[in-house]
Amino acid sequence: RAVYVNRFVTYLAGEEDNDPESSTLDTSCRADWQGPHRFARAAAYSNHIDAYYPGNYHRFVPVPGVGHSSTQMFRSPQGRQAIFIDESEIPIPDSPPPTPTGVMVD
């Protein structure tokens, strides 16, 4: 977990991916507990990361006008910016992430 929260991560979520009746949406009790649709679930996950791991390097980016479509997502200005980010925009943690348990480092 410590390594993950110290990574620079962008969560893209289509604002139109909000159909609770979508035939491909997980409607199990566990999934419904996370939110009524994919956009709400993505926002809830981002809020969870912020609440339990303050100071993380994750960002939630809503993508207007996009539903459940990877093509539209990556063609959007937000998708292209996430893929082709300028290195100067990537935050550098104050200290390196801890070594995961059981991993040898030379």
Buried (B, 14 or more C-beta within 10 A) or exposed (E): EEEBBBEBBBBBBBEBBBBEEBEEBEEEEEBBEBBBBBBBBBBEBBEEBBEEBEEBBBBBBBBEEBBBBEEBBBEBEBBEBBEEEEEEEEEEEEEEEEEEEEEEEE
